[in-house]
C-alpha cells in the first residue's frame, strides 16, 4: 500500500482523532511496566516479538510526566507487561502511590498472568489502590492453556488457578482474558463453564490469535534456547504459520457458541462476556468502551515503555507505532502532530476505508486497526470483515430468539437495520390485528405510481394507523406488485405485516430507487423463531430459480414504538438487485421473481418447526499440539 503521510483518512463515526480541546474524553495508556520481561514464556506472546528494552522498569516519575502530558484530560492507566509484578512490590507500590495522587486518573488496572500473585500483593493493593481492577490471563481450562508455559516448558495453569481461588477467598472480582487457539476450538461451552466456575471471575474476554502470518520463532539474545522456545520453534511452520493460530471463521464460531451458552446457562447474570456484550450494546444502539466497537481507537490508546518510548496501541507493530519520547514531549499538540505524521496510523485508517460504505458499520464500529494490520500481509481482509458480520448476525439472532439458539447458525438471515423504522403504537396495532370484531377507523387512500398513503382525511398529510386484513380498505391499500407475497404471508402463514412496498424507480424524482419489501412483526419470540427458519427455507428454495440480477434476502431488524420507545424484533423479506446489476434489469424481471418467491413461500409454513436450511456447524477437530 502506497500512502503518503500527507494523506488523511478522517472516518466519521468510526475513528476519532485526538483533539486537544476535547478535555472530557479519556485516553488510555498501557504502561509496559517491565517491557517484555516476564516470569513465564507463552509461546504466542506478541510482546516478546517486539524490540523492547528488557529488564528496565517504568518509574513513578514517568507516570507523573505522563499525567502532565495529558493534563486536563481523564486518564485510564493499565499496568501491563510482560509481567508487571516482576517489577517488585516496592516499585509497584511507588507507581500505585503516584497514580493515587493524580486526580485526573479515573481508572487503574493491572493485567497479570497471576503466577506471582499472593496475599502480600493483595494486601498492598487494598492499602494503596482499593479500586484497582485486576485482569488475569488464562485461556480456559488446563487443555486450553497448552500454549501458556514456563521457560521450562511446563504448564503454569495450576498456579494461575490457585491465584483465582485466592482472589475469591479475599472477595476480589477479576476479569479474565482468554486467547482463542485451536486448543479451545469446539469446546466453547466447556471452556466458558470452567472459567465461570471460579467465583472470583466476573468478566471474560475471548481474544483471537490471528497469527497466521508469523513465520519464525521469537529471537533470543543468547545462544541457549529454553525448553519453551524449543516448543515454540516446533510449533511455528515457515509456510503455514504457527500451530496456535486460528482463522477468523473459527473465532466467530467459537464466540457464537460461547455467547449462546452464556445466555442459556444463565452465566450472563454474573459474568460480562466480550465481545458479546459490546456487540449487544451496538445492536441496541448503545455506546461501548471497547475500542473495537467504538471510534476511540488508536489515537486514544497509548503505550509507554521503560525507555520512555510513547506510542500508539501495543498491538500495532513496533517500533513503527512509536510516536515520540515521553521526556521530550511538551504537550498534547506534539502528540497530535506525531499521530498526524505517522505513516502507520494513516495506513491503518486507510484499511478502514471499506467500512464507510458497509451496512454493518454502525454496529461493527470498524473493528481493530491492529488486527486489520495483521490480516493485511495475508490479504485476508474479507475474512476479517466476514467474521465481524457473522458474529453480529448470530448475536442478533440470539437476542431475538434466545430460547432457540440454533438460529445463531443461520447464514441466510442477516442483521440489516432499517432507519428510521417506527410505528405510532406497536401494541395497539398487534391487538387490533388479532381482533377482527373491533371497529376500524375510516381512512382515505391516496395512490400513485410512487406508492400508497393512508390518511385520516385532514388537511395536509396525516398518516392513518397501519391497516390490517379486517379493515375494508386492506386489499386496495396493498400495492398490486407486492400483494401476492403479502397475501401469502398474512393469510396462508397467519403472520402480521407492518410494512410493504412493491418497489419503485421514482422516475423524475430526486429519490433513489427502492426494491420490493415486506416487513413482518411477530407476536412473540416463538413465532419469530419459527418464521425466521421458514423464511430461510423458502429463500434458499427460491434462490436458484430467480431471474438473473435479482436476489432474495431476509433481514433482522427492530421496530420502535413511538409511544413507549420500546423496540420489537422484526423480519424483513426483500427482493434486491444482484451484485453489479442495475435497476432497469431489476424492474424488468421483478414480477417473475415475485411469483417465484411466492411459490416458495406457499410450499413452506412456520408451523413446521425452527430448523432452517443452513447446516449446524460441524464439531471442530481438535488440533494436535506439540506440547505437554
N, C-alpha and C positions, 0 to 999 in steps of 0.2 A: 504494500500500500504506500503510495507516494502522497504525502500531505505536508505542506509547509507549516511551520509554527505560526505563520500569519493567518492561517485559516481557522475559523472558529465554528463550533457546532452548538449554538445555544438551542437545546432541545426543550422547548417549553413544556413544562409539566412532567418531564422525565429526568432532567439533570439540571439542578440549580447551582449556579456559580456562587462562590463565596463573595458576599457583599459586606464590606467593612462597615457600612452604615446599618446593617441589619443586626442590631445588638440583642435581639430576642431569640435568635436561632442558635442552638448549641452546636459546638463542634466536638467531635470525639477524637481522643488521642490515645493510640495504642502505645504504651510505654514498654519497649523491649528491655526490661529491667536488666537482663544479662545477655542481651544479644541473642545468639543462637545456643548459648550454653545451657545444657540440660543434663539431668541425672539419669535419664533413660534415652533410648535411641530408636524411636519409632521409625519404621522403615519408610513411611510415606511423608515424613516431616518436610514441609516446604521451606521452613525457616533455615534448615541446615543446607539447603541447596543455594542459599544466597551468599554473597560476600559480606559477612557481618563480623564485627570485632568480637572475638572470643575472650571470655574471662573478665571483661570490663563490666562496670555497673553504672546504671543511671543514678545520679545523686540527687539529694534534696535541692541543691542549688539549681540544678537543671529543671526540676519541677517548678521552682519559683520563677525561673526565667520563662518557662513555658506559659505560666499564668500571666506573666507580664506581657508576653507577646499577644495573647488573646484577651487582654484586659477589656472589661466592659461586656464580655460575651459569656454565656453559660458554657461550662467546660465539663465534659464527661471523660474520666480517665480510667483506662483499663491497664492494670499491671499484667504484663504478658511475658512471653519468652519465645524460645527456650522455656526454662522453668524459673519463674521469678523467685521462688523460695530458696533457690541456691544462692541468692544474694546474702542470706543470713538474716536472723531475727533482728539484730541491732540495726542493720541497714534498712530493712523493710520498715522497721519502727520509725526511723528518721523520715522516710518518704511518707508514711501514713500521717505522721505528726504534721508534716508540711502541708499535705493535702487538707487536713482538718482545719488548718489555719486560713485557708483560702475560701472566702465566701462565694466566689463565682463557681466553685466546683460543686456541681449538682449531683454527681453520681461517681462513686468509686467502685470498681470491680476488680476481681483477681481471677485470672484463668490459670489453673494449675493442673498438673497430672495427678495430684493428690498423694503421691508416694511419700513425701516428707511431712505431710500434714499430721499434727498430733495435738494433744491437749494444750501444750505450751503455746503453739501457734494460735490456737483458737482463743486462749486467754488474752493474748496480745491483741488480737483483732477486736475482741469485745471491749477492751480497755481503750484502745486508740481510735477505732473506727467501727462502732457497733452496727452501722448501716452498710458495712462492706458486703457487696454482692459477690458470692463465690461461685465460680464455674469449674466443673470437673470434666476433664477429657476422659471419656470411657465409651468404647464402641459396642455397648450392649453387654452380652454375656461373655463367658470365657472364650467361646469359639469365635465370637465376633471380634475379640481383641487380639487376634492372631498376629497382627502387624505391630502391636504395641509391646515392645520388649526392652529389656535392659541391654547394656553393652555386652553382657554375657550370653545374649540370645534367648534368655529365659523370660517367660511371661511376667508382666507386672500386675495383671488383673487382680490377684488375691490381695495385694497391698492396697490397691485403689478401692476395692470393695470394702475392705476394713475401714478405710477413711470415711466412706459414705455411712457406714454403721456408726462410727464415732460422731459424725455430724448429727445423725439422728438422735443419739444419746444426749447431745448438747442442745437439742431443739433447734438446730440450724437447718434452713432450707437452702437448697442449691439447685443450680441448673446444670444439665449435662450436655456437652457437645459430643455427638456420636458420629464418627465418619462412616459413610456407607461404602463398603467394599464388597467384593464377592463373598467374603466370609459371613455376611448377613443377608445376602440376596435370597429371596424365597422364604425368609423366616421373620418377616416384619412383625407379625403378631407375637411370636415368642420373644423377640428382642425387646419390643415395647413392654410386654408383661414383665420381663426380667428387670428392666430399669425402673418400672413403676413399683416393683417390689421393694425398692429401697425407700423407706418412709421419708428420708431427707430430700428426695428428688421432687421438685415441684415444676420443673420445666425441662424439656428435652428438645434439642435442635439436631435434626439429622442433616448432615452436610455431605455433599458428594465428593468422591475422589475422582474428578475428571482429569486424570493424569496420563491419558493415552499418548501424549506427545513426548513423554520422558523416555530418553533412550540410553541413559547411562546412570550408573550408581553415583551416590554422593561422594565427592572427593574428600580425602583425608589429608591433614597436614603432614602426618608421619607415614612411614612405610608399613608399619604393623597394622594389620586390619583386625578389628574386633570381630567377635562372633556375629554380632548384629549386622555389621557391614558385609560380612560374607553371605549372610542370609539375604541381604538386600541385593547384592551382586547377582545371586542366583535368581532372584525374583524379577530382575529387570531384563527385558528382551530388547535387543537393539533394533528390532524391526516391528514388534507388536506392542511395545510399551510394557509397563510394569504389571505384575500379576495382581496388584491391589486396585487397579483402575476399574471403573465402571463406566458404562455408556449412559448417556442421558436417558434413553428409553428405560434402562434398568432402574435408574434412580427414580424416575417418575412412577414406575410400577411399585417400587418399594414404598415411596411416600404415600401413594394412594391406599395401599394395603394397610399401612400403619395408621393412616387417618381414619379409614373405615373401622378398624379395630378400636381406635381411640374413642370413637363415638359409641359403638355397640357394646364395648366392655365398660363404659362409664368412666374411663380414665380422664375425660375432659373436665370432670368435676373437681379434680385436684391438680392436674398437670397441664401446663401450657405446652402445646406441641407446635414446633416450627418445622417446615414452612407452612403448616396447615393454618395456624391462627392468622398469620398475615394474609394468606390467600382469602380466608373467610372475610376478614375485615375489608379487603379491597372489593370483594364481591358484594359486600353490603354498602360500599361507597364510603367506608370509614378510613381514616389515616392509620398508618403503622410506622413504628420507628425502625423497622427492618429495612436497611438501605437497598436491598434487592427489590423492594416493592415501593420505595419512595424516591423522591427526587433529591434527597440529601445523600448523594453518592460520594464519589472520590474527592470532590472539592471540599467536603465537610468531614472527611476522615483522614487523620494524620498518624504517622508512625515516628516515634523518637527512638534512636539508637544510642547506646552509651557514648559513642564518639561524637555525639552532637548532630548527627545527620537527622534532618527533619524532612520527611517525605510524605507521600500520599499513602493510601491503603497498603497494609503489609502484604496483601495477597497479590498486588501488582508486581511485575518483575523488577527486581533491584539489581544494580544501582540506578536503573533508568527512572525509577519512581522518586528518587531524591529530588527535593526542591531547593533546599538551602541548608546552611549550618545554623543551628539554634543560636550560637553565641554571636553571630554576625547579623542575625535578623533583628531589625529595629522596630518593625510594625507589621500589621496585617497587610498593609499596602504592598510590602515586599513579598509576602506570601502570595497574594493575588497575582502580582506580576510574574512570579515564578510559575504559578499554575498556568497562566495565560501563555507563557513561553514554553511550556512543557510539550514536547513532541509526543510523548507517551500519552498524556491526558487528552490532547487533541485528537490523536488517532483513536483513543478509546471511545471518545464521543462519536467519532465517525462510524465506529462499529455499531452504534445505536441508531444510525440514520434510518434503517429499515423500520424501526419501531414507530416512527412518526405516522405511518400510514397503516399500521396494524390494527385490526379490530379489537385486539386484546390489550392495547396499550394502557388503557385506564385501569385495568385490573392487574396486569403483569407488572407495570411500573418500569419495564425495561430490563429487569434482571440485574445481574452483577457484571460490571465492566471488566473486572479482573478475570472472571470466568470466561467471558467472551474472548479475552486475550488468549487464554489457554486453548480455546477451541479454534482460534484463527490459524495456527500452523497446520492443524489437521483439516482445515477447510470444512469444519463441521458446524457452521453457524446455524444451518437449518435444523440440525439435530438438537441444538440448544433451544431454539425457539419452539420446536415441536414438543420438547419435554415441558416447557413452561405452559404451553397451550393445553397439553394433555392433562397436566396437573390441575389447571384451572377448571377444565371441563369436568374432570372426575369429582373434584371437591364441590363444584356447583351441583352435581347430581346428588351427592351425599346430603347437602343442605336441603334439597327439595324433597328427597325421599329417604330419610335416614333409616327407616325400617326395612328398606330394600337396597342394601349396599351393592348388590350385583349391578345396579345401574351405573356404578362407578366405572365399569369396564366397557360401557357402550361408547363406541367411537363414532357413531352416526350423529349423536346429539351434541352440539357444540354450544358453548356459552356465547351468546350473541345479544347483549342488552340493547334494547330499543330506547332511545332518548329523544323526546320525552315519551313516557308510556304511563298514562294515568287515567283514572276513571273517577267520576264525582263521588260515588258511594258503592264500593265493591260489594259489601254485604247486602245492601238493599237490592242490587242487581241480581245476586245469586238467589236471594229469597224470591224475588219476582219471577225469575226464570222457572223455578220449580213450583210456582203457584198459579196455574193457568186460570183459576176461577177469579183471581183478583182483577179488578177493573184496570185497564190500561189507559194512560193519558193519551189524549189526541196529539198527533204530531203532523207537521206538514213536511212533505218530502220534496226536496229540490234536487233534480237530477241534471247531469250534464255529461259531456264526454270526458270530463276530468274527475268525475266521482259524484257520489250522492251525499247529501247532508240532510239530516233530520233536525228540524227546528220546532219550536213551540209556537211559532207564528207571530212573535212580537217583532217590532221594527228592529232592523239590524239583524245580525246573526246571533241567535241564541240556541245553541245546540240542545236537542232533547236528550233524555236518557237513552242509553243503548236499548235497541229493540230486542225482542225475544220471539220465539215461534208462536206464542199465544197472541201476539199483537196483530191486529188486522192488516197492518202495513208491512209485516215481516217480509213477505215474499217480494214485494215491489221495492223494498229498501235495499235488498241484496243485489249487487251488480250481477248481470247475467253471466259474465265471464267466469265468476268465481262461485256461482250458485251450485254447480254440481258438487264441488268439494264441501261447501257449507252444508248442503242438504245431507250429504252422506255422513258427515261428522256429527251433525245435530240429531238427525232422525235415526240413522242406522246405528251409529256409535253411541248416541244418547249423551253427547258432550255439550258443553257451553262454549259458544264462540263470543269473544269480546271485541273482535275486530276482524274486518275482511276487506280486501281490495282486489279487483280483477287485473290491476296493472294499468299504467298509463304512460304514454310517451310525453304528454304535456307539450305538444307541438305549439309553438308560438309563445310559450310561457317561459319565464326565467326560472324554471324548476328542472331538476334532474329527473330523468325517467324513473318510474317506480315499478317494481315487479309485483307479481301476484303473491298474495299472502293471506293466511287465515290464522288468527290468534285464538288459542284455547285456554280457558280458565277452568281449572278442575275444582271439584267440590271439596276434595280432601287429598291428603298425601298418598293414600292408597290408590285413588283414581288416577292421580298424577303418575305414579309408578307404572300402572297398567297401560295408561295412554302413551307414555314415553316409549315403552317397549313395543307397543303395537305400531306406533309411527316409525320406529326404527325398522321393523319388519317390512312394513309397507313401502317405505322409501328404498330399502335395499332391493325389494322385488321389482319396483318400478324403474329404478335407475338404468338397467341395461336396455330398456325399451324406449327411453325418452328420445325425442328428436335431438339431433346433433346441435350443440350450442345451448342446451338448457339442462340445468341441474336441479334436483330436489334437495332441499336442506331442511333440517329440523333444528331449531334453536331453543336453548333455555334462556329465559329472561325473567323479569319481575314486573309486576303491575302495581303501581302505587295508588292507594286510595286517597283522594284529595281531602276527604272529610277527616279521616283518622291519621293519615300519614303512614299507615301500615302497608307492608308490601306482601304480595302473594306471588308464589312461583307460577309462571305461565310457560306455555309451549307455543312456538310459532312455526308453522309449516309454510314454506315458501318455494316458489319456482324462480330460479335466478339464472342470469346469463352465465354460461360456462366460461372458464378461464380463456381470456383473449377473444371472446365473442362480443359482437356488437348488439345493440338494442334492436336494430331492424330485423336481424335474423331471429332474435328472441320473440318479438311480437308476431312475426310470420308463423312461427311454429308453436305459439303458446296454446292455442286451442287443442292441438293434438297432444301436447304434453299434459294439459289438464285432464283430458279424457283418459290418458294412460295412468295418471296418478289416481284418478277417481276409481278406476277399475281395481288398482292395487289396494286401495282403502276398502273397497266393497268386499274384497276377499279376506280381509282381516277384521279383528274386533278386539277391543281392550279386555274383554272378559276371558280371553284365552290365557291370561297369566302375565307375569312380569319378566319373562325371558325374551330378550331382544335377539336380533340377528347376529350380533357380534359374539365371537367366542370368548370365553373366560380365559384369562392369562394362564399359560402353561406353567406348572411349577418350575421355578428356576433350578437349574442343575448347579449344585454347589461346586465351585471351582476347587480343584486340588491345590492345596497350599504346599509351599516348600518349607514350611515352618513346623516347629514343635514335633 
